[in-house]
Amino acid sequence: MRILIASAGFGFGHHRAARALKIALEAQDPDVSVVIHDFLDVLPPRLTQALLGVHGRLARDFPAGYGAMYDFTGWLSRYGWWRRMEERSGLEAFRALLLETRPEVVVAVHPMPLMVLGALKRTGRWHNPVVEVMTDFVVHPSWVHYGIDRYCLPTEAARDAFRRRGVADRRLKVTGIPIDPAFANAAAPEEARQLLDWDARPRVLIMGTSQGFRKGMAAALMNHLGDLPKEVLTLIINADQALQRASQRLSIRNRVTLLPFQEQVALWMQAADVVVSKAGALTLSEVLALGRPLVIFRALPGQERGNARLVEREGAALAADTPMELRQAIDQILRDRALRQRMRTAQRRLARIEAAHAVATVTLTLSRRERR
């Protein structure tokens, strides 16, 4: 059986969901052949560069513009001409890829391939099953396309939103967002600290972003990290150049460690006393699965802010928009044991640890049904 997972390279999260699903599919059916394809590869190179450049620049330097674009494209989605224009981008090239590789099921973890797949299914130009895996907590109109065989959704609220938009209930499955099995099978915090050879001093783990930080923000962030109690150590994974330069100019280098990307990120998160992250749905799902104290830092307007609101409203995280608020939130978590316990309880309520296997089951069941 051949399965194609279509992602898109905006940030890291969608690709991580695709890899997690690939692992789950291969675990459930060793005979399955799973290929992950970046939809951006079928677009003209100049268009891809422009899309990535605008996305990265807005996210890093003009968050309000990013949020406005998110809202405006949602508003435009009510118009058929806009939908048709979106669906045409890469349609023929992606259909050619499908005809060449002939997957028995196509799974989309990003709206861009989903738009094209919906159009191909509705017009009868592709007949094999298509599964949508929604990798945000917030239902933007770009996730809602008709003609899809199954929609794997993150929450009951998302299912209600799809129902209101006229999608048949039999096509909707609440599975959660696929995360790597390493997060479901992570070592206990004490064991993780031993594996990393850490002493008893508190550690704060800050997850770097694909967009990075502006120069002024990086300097302010490092200054406020220096105001944490002296026994607190800070680790920044995937630190960008702005953070590296800010670290070199300050006298707190012995308490702030900049690290490259870590393959065993689940182990590092589990060992940390506090995890600091953006509000990408994949990272939030990973932290929820581990049950670690969480601070969401500078959620972007748009889907990130919606993701953050959901998690914060449930009591599973604190949110901070400025470096000073971040320092205060970290300090509050480290000092307040009851807060940490409440946070863990809320995270257990929200977490869907087996999401990747749930989506794999939906996908394989659909494929076997079609072959009968």
Sequence and secondary structure as in RCSB ss.txt:
>XXXX:A:sequence
MRILIASAGFGFGHHRAARALKIALEAQDPDVSVVIHDFLDVLPPRLTQALLGVHGRLARDFPAGYGAMYDFTGW
LSRYGWWRRMEERSGLEAFRALLLETRPEVVVAVHPMPLMVLGALKRTGRWHNPVVEVMTDFVVHPSWVHYGIDR
YCLPTEAARDAFRRRGVADRRLKVTGIPIDPAFANAAAPEEARQLLDWDARPRVLIMGTSQGFRKGMAAALMNHL
GDLPKEVLTLIINADQALQRASQRLSIRNRVTLLPFQEQVALWMQAADVVVSKAGALTLSEVLALGRPLVIFRAL
PGQERGNARLVEREGAALAADTPMELRQAIDQILRDRALRQRMRTAQRRLARIEAAHAVATVTLTLSRRERR
>XXXX:A:secstr
 EEEEEE  SSSHHHHHHHHHHHHHHHH TT EEEEEEGGGGS HHHHHHHHHHHHHHHHH HHHHHHHHHHHHH
HTTSHHHHHHHHHTTHHHHHHHHHHH  SEEEE SHHHHHHHHHHHHTTS  S EEEE  SSS  GGG  TT SE
EEESSHHHHHHHHHTT  GGGEEE      HHHHS   HHHHHHHTT  SS EEEEE  SS   HHHHHHHHHHH
TTS TT EEEEET  HHHHHHHHHSTTTTTEEEE   TTHHHHHHH SEEEE   HHHHHHHHHHT  EEEES  
TTHHHHHHHHHHHTTS EEESSHHHHHHHHHHHHH HHHHHHHHHHHHHH  TTHHHHHHHHHHHHHHHHH 
